[in-house]
Amino acid sequence: MTEIKNRIAAGTQAKHMHSSVRSSARSKSSVQVSANPQINKLINNIAKGTSYAYSSAIARAKQSPLDELQRRVFKRLRPRYSSDRFAQLITAVSAMPPLARYDWLAEEQRRLDNERR
């Protein structure tokens, strides 16, 4: 029993150590591996291509771009709404015709991107 607890504790510690390494790597994203920008670009593209999250997001976007746009916009809007209001928003947007839904989502994404700046 204590062996299982020790394994769980070790796994949890390793996970937290791994996440701190990842966050420090993100903060040092401006550090270049090489003086040659082409080599840096190749390294970044290889890293992105081998990332499961990135490759699955690209596949989802190719398969159904409208649904992917809706997922990205709703992900950013969710913290701003109560659960009832968010459910109403989802229902209203889902009831729109596809072209109107795309226009609304694209405009909402532009608005959200401008808020970041």
Buried (B, 14 or more C-beta within 10 A) or exposed (E): EEEEEEEEEEEEEEEEEEEEEEEEEEEEEEEEEEEEEEEBEEEEEEEEEEEEEEEEBBEEBEEEEBEBBBBBBBEBBEEEBEEEEBEEBBEEBEEEEEEEBBEBBEEBBEEBEEEEE
